[in-house]
């Protein structure tokens, strides 16, 4: 199952930060922020959009022959 909350990505970043001995918290927070933004953008683009008025009009034309 896909992890939409980015926890696995953040855990990877934390691991890399410790591995490289990153002592600068700002760099770590910036990397976390970038990962969260990417994940949020993925979620937003995966959300199905509601039908527009034009789509609804076409459905009515197909159903009722208007």
Secondary structure in CASP SS format (residue, H / E / C, confidence):
PFRMAT SS
TARGET T0000
AUTHOR 0000-0000-0000
METHOD secondary structure of the structure
MODEL  1
X C 1.00
X C 1.00
X C 1.00
X C 1.00
X C 1.00
X C 1.00
X H 1.00
X H 1.00
X H 1.00
X H 1.00
X H 1.00
X H 1.00
X H 1.00
X H 1.00
X H 1.00
X H 1.00
X H 1.00
X H 1.00
X H 1.00
X C 1.00
X C 1.00
X C 1.00
X C 1.00
X C 1.00
X H 1.00
X H 1.00
X H 1.00
X H 1.00
X H 1.00
X H 1.00
X H 1.00
X H 1.00
X H 1.00
X H 1.00
X H 1.00
X H 1.00
X H 1.00
X H 1.00
X H 1.00
X H 1.00
X H 1.00
X H 1.00
X H 1.00
X H 1.00
X H 1.00
X H 1.00
X C 1.00
X C 1.00
X C 1.00
X C 1.00
X C 1.00
X C 1.00
X H 1.00
X H 1.00
X H 1.00
X H 1.00
X H 1.00
X H 1.00
X H 1.00
X H 1.00
X H 1.00
X H 1.00
X H 1.00
X H 1.00
X C 1.00
X C 1.00
END
